[in-house]
Amino acid sequence: MDLLVKNVPQELHERLRRHARASRRTMSEVVLDAVERELARQEWQGRFAGRSTTKLGVPAAKVLEQERAGRDEQLG
């Protein structure tokens, strides 16, 4: 299936070209990868936004601090 994108700004086109060249991929591969990642991100945000909140009983920062302290203790 083909898709034609019109009116791509010159600067964006150049950035895509440079990125494709640097990553040794075609511009099509770079664009398809970017579109796929953006759609996946949007879908994830939609699923996440629909979830109910969870009450931890303590601030999330405190939970992270405790987990990091435990990890640091295990690592030595």
N, C-alpha and C positions, 0 to 999 in steps of 0.2 A: 504494500500500500504506500502510495506517495503522498507527501504533504508539502505544499509550497508556502513558504513564509515570505511575505512581501514587506517592503519598507524597513528592512533591518538597518539600523543606523550604522554608518561606516565604522565608527569606533568600536561598536560591539562586534561587527564582522571581523575586524582586525584582531580584536582580543580573542575571539573564537579561533581564528586561523592560527594565531601564535600558540594558543593553548593546545590545539590539535597537533601542531607540529612538535611542540615540546613533549607531549605525551605519546607521540608516534601513533596517533589515531587519525581517522578522517574527521572532517568537520561534522559529518552526519553522525558518526559514533559519539562525538562529544555532545552534540545537541540532544540526541536521543537519551544519552545517559543523564544529562541535566534535567530533561523533561521527566524522565522516569523517577529521579530522585525527588523532584519537586512534587509530583503527584503522590508519591509514597509519603512524603512529609505531610502534605495536606490531609491525606487519608488518616494518618496516625493522629494528627491533631484533632480531627473530627471524632475519632474513636475515643481519644483521651478526654475531650471536652464533654462527652456524653456520660462519662463515669461519675458515680457518686463520690463525694469526698469521704476520706477516712480520718477518723479522729484517733490520733496517736496517744493522746493523754499528756504528751510533752511536746515542746517545739521541735520541728523537724531538724533544726540546726543542732539541737542537743543530741538527737539520735545519731546524726552524722558524726558528731564529735566523739561519741561513745564508740561507734563502729570503727572510726579511724584509730582511736586509741587502742582498741583490741587488735586491729590489724598490725599496728606498729609494734605492739607487744609480741605478737606472734613472729614478726619478721626480725625482731631483736634489735 
